[in-house]
């Protein structure tokens, strides 16, 4: 009887380990929320996106705040941020994606799209 209980416990433990590993594999390359939107590095990424887009589109956008953010680990990091900007007197929201690889001094703006509706 004792052997049967030990065998059942071992099977349950193996199933739990397998399920945990499967869950971790699903998260690799996935988007993870940024918990501290006031982190200076997140602000630096958002400011880069606004300046780069303003330069390319010949606009005078000014970053107001980061509303929401996620990161994705790739061969560097992707930052997907929802930001609020001032465009003259108007306030607008955009979703931006910035690729960042600081150890190679690489940073690029991947997308800068207006957000429709509520954030």
C-alpha positions as CSV (number, residue, x, y, z in Angstrom):
1,X,0.0,0.0,0.0
2,X,2.8,2.4,0.9
3,X,4.5,1.7,-2.4
4,X,1.3,2.6,-4.3
5,X,1.0,5.9,-2.4
6,X,4.6,6.8,-3.2
7,X,4.1,5.9,-6.9
8,X,1.0,8.0,-7.0
9,X,2.8,11.0,-5.4
10,X,5.7,10.6,-7.8
11,X,3.3,10.6,-10.8
12,X,1.5,13.8,-9.5
13,X,4.9,15.5,-9.0
14,X,6.0,14.7,-12.5
15,X,2.7,16.0,-13.9
16,X,3.1,19.2,-12.0
17,X,6.6,19.7,-13.2
18,X,5.6,19.0,-16.8
19,X,2.7,21.5,-16.6
20,X,5.0,24.2,-15.1
21,X,7.5,23.7,-17.9
22,X,4.8,23.9,-20.5
23,X,3.5,27.1,-19.0
24,X,7.0,28.6,-19.1
25,X,7.5,27.7,-22.7
26,X,4.3,29.5,-23.7
27,X,5.7,32.7,-22.1
28,X,9.0,32.7,-23.9
29,X,8.8,35.5,-26.4
30,X,5.4,36.6,-25.0
31,X,4.5,40.1,-23.9
32,X,4.8,40.8,-20.2
33,X,3.3,43.9,-18.4
34,X,5.6,46.7,-17.2
35,X,4.8,47.1,-13.5
36,X,6.5,50.5,-13.0
37,X,5.5,52.9,-15.8
38,X,7.4,55.7,-14.1
39,X,10.7,53.8,-14.5
40,X,13.1,56.3,-16.0
41,X,14.2,53.8,-18.7
42,X,10.6,53.3,-19.8
43,X,10.3,57.1,-20.0
44,X,13.5,57.2,-22.1
45,X,12.0,54.6,-24.5
46,X,8.8,56.6,-24.8
47,X,10.6,59.9,-25.3
48,X,12.7,58.3,-28.0
49,X,9.6,57.1,-29.8
50,X,8.0,60.6,-29.7
51,X,11.1,62.4,-30.9
52,X,11.8,59.9,-33.7
53,X,8.2,60.0,-35.0
54,X,8.1,63.8,-34.7
55,X,11.3,64.1,-36.6
56,X,10.2,61.7,-39.4
57,X,6.6,63.2,-39.6
58,X,7.8,66.8,-39.1
59,X,5.4,67.2,-36.2
60,X,5.9,68.9,-32.8
61,X,4.6,66.1,-30.5
62,X,5.4,66.3,-26.8
63,X,5.3,63.3,-24.5
64,X,2.9,63.7,-21.6
65,X,2.9,60.3,-20.0
66,X,3.1,56.5,-20.5
67,X,-0.4,55.1,-20.0
68,X,0.4,51.3,-20.4
69,X,3.3,49.2,-21.3
70,X,4.6,45.7,-22.1
71,X,8.0,44.2,-22.9
72,X,8.9,41.2,-25.0
73,X,12.3,39.6,-24.9
74,X,13.7,38.8,-28.4
75,X,17.3,39.3,-29.5
76,X,17.0,42.5,-27.4
77,X,13.7,43.9,-26.0
78,X,10.6,45.2,-27.7
79,X,8.7,47.8,-25.7
80,X,5.0,48.2,-26.6
81,X,3.7,51.3,-25.0
82,X,0.5,53.3,-25.0
83,X,1.5,57.0,-24.6
84,X,-0.3,60.2,-24.3
85,X,1.2,63.2,-26.2
86,X,0.4,66.8,-26.8
87,X,-0.1,67.9,-30.4
88,X,-0.5,71.6,-30.0
89,X,-3.5,72.0,-27.7
90,X,-4.8,68.5,-28.4
91,X,-4.0,65.4,-26.4
92,X,-3.7,62.2,-28.3
93,X,-2.9,58.6,-27.5
94,X,-0.6,56.3,-29.6
95,X,0.6,52.8,-29.4
96,X,4.3,52.6,-30.1
97,X,6.7,49.7,-30.4
98,X,10.4,50.3,-29.9
99,X,13.1,47.7,-30.3
100,X,16.0,48.2,-27.9
101,X,19.4,46.4,-27.7
102,X,21.4,48.6,-25.4
103,X,24.6,46.5,-25.3
104,X,24.9,47.1,-29.1
105,X,23.7,50.7,-28.9
106,X,20.7,49.8,-31.1
107,X,17.3,51.4,-30.7
108,X,14.6,51.7,-33.4
109,X,11.0,52.8,-33.7
110,X,9.0,49.9,-35.1
111,X,5.5,51.4,-35.1
112,X,3.7,54.5,-34.0
113,X,-0.1,54.1,-34.4
114,X,-3.0,56.2,-33.1
115,X,-5.2,54.5,-30.4
116,X,-8.9,54.5,-31.1
117,X,-11.3,54.8,-28.2
118,X,-10.5,54.3,-24.6
119,X,-7.1,53.1,-23.4
